[in-house]
């Protein structure tokens, strides 16, 4: 039988578990890594997006930020404007919507969060 008592006594257990799209940082592209192992009773969470942002400051030669997206079909960069939400399987995630609005308007994420608070992101598109 496993005891959870030692874990409950720890003061440094996180109150929030980071998840992709949680909007807890201002990185344009959020990437979070998570590994957990019950055999050693540890978990590791890394906000790679934030780590990469710090690396960019000190080592710009090792981080490439491209103002276009790479089309996986053609393997060419596409420099058009941001696309409208066209998913038929779900609504646009709020964190992605905020970043899209920030990109489109040139406003900061903080300002977008304030201006669009309480509004809903685009809904799934009907087929």
MILOZA-439728 format. One line per 10 residues: number of its first residue (from 1); their letters; for each residue x, y, z of C-alpha. Coordinates in steps of 0.5 Angstrom, whole numbers, plus 500, padded with zeros to 3 digits. Layout:
BEGIN
NUM = a = X:Y:Z ~ ...
END
This chain:
BEGIN
1 = xxxxxxxxxx = 500:500:500 ~ 503:507:498 ~ 503:512:503 ~ 501:520:501 ~ 502:523:507 ~ 510:525:506 ~ 507:528:500 ~ 502:532:503 ~ 507:535:508 ~ 511:538:503
11 = xxxxxxxxxx = 510:546:503 ~ 513:546:495 ~ 507:542:492 ~ 505:547:486 ~ 498:549:487 ~ 497:550:479 ~ 499:544:474 ~ 502:548:468 ~ 499:546:461 ~ 500:547:454
21 = xxxxxxxxxx = 495:553:453 ~ 494:555:460 ~ 496:563:459 ~ 500:563:465 ~ 506:566:461 ~ 507:571:455 ~ 511:567:450 ~ 508:567:443 ~ 508:560:442 ~ 507:556:449
31 = xxxxxxxxxx = 511:550:450 ~ 511:546:456 ~ 514:539:458 ~ 512:534:463 ~ 515:528:466 ~ 513:524:472 ~ 515:518:475 ~ 512:514:481 ~ 518:510:482 ~ 522:516:484
41 = xxxxxxxxxx = 516:520:487 ~ 518:526:482 ~ 515:530:477 ~ 519:535:472 ~ 515:541:469 ~ 519:546:464 ~ 516:552:461 ~ 521:551:455 ~ 518:557:452 ~ 520:561:457
51 = xxxxxxxxxx = 527:558:458 ~ 528:559:450 ~ 526:566:451 ~ 532:567:456 ~ 536:563:452 ~ 535:568:446 ~ 537:574:450 ~ 544:571:451 ~ 545:566:445 ~ 541:569:439
61 = xxxxxxxxxx = 545:565:435 ~ 542:559:437 ~ 535:561:437 ~ 531:562:431 ~ 524:566:431 ~ 521:566:424 ~ 516:571:423 ~ 512:566:418 ~ 510:559:419 ~ 513:553:416
71 = xxxxxxxxxx = 507:549:412 ~ 509:542:413 ~ 506:540:406 ~ 510:544:402 ~ 516:545:407 ~ 516:553:405 ~ 515:559:410 ~ 508:562:409 ~ 508:570:411 ~ 501:571:410
81 = xxxxxxxxxx = 497:574:415 ~ 494:570:421 ~ 489:565:419 ~ 482:566:422 ~ 480:560:426 ~ 477:554:422 ~ 477:548:426 ~ 471:544:426 ~ 473:540:432 ~ 473:545:437
91 = xxxxxxxxxx = 473:552:439 ~ 479:556:439 ~ 483:556:446 ~ 483:562:449 ~ 491:563:450 ~ 491:562:442 ~ 486:567:441 ~ 489:572:445 ~ 496:571:442 ~ 493:572:435
101 = xxxxxxxxxx = 489:578:437 ~ 496:581:440 ~ 499:579:433 ~ 494:582:429 ~ 493:589:433 ~ 500:590:435 ~ 498:590:442 ~ 501:587:449 ~ 498:580:451 ~ 496:584:458
111 = xxxxxxxxxx = 492:589:454 ~ 489:584:450 ~ 487:580:456 ~ 484:586:459 ~ 480:588:453 ~ 477:582:451 ~ 476:579:458 ~ 469:576:459 ~ 469:575:451 ~ 469:568:448
121 = xxxxxxx = 474:566:443 ~ 472:564:436 ~ 467:558:436 ~ 468:551:432 ~ 466:552:424 ~ 460:548:422 ~ 462:543:417
END
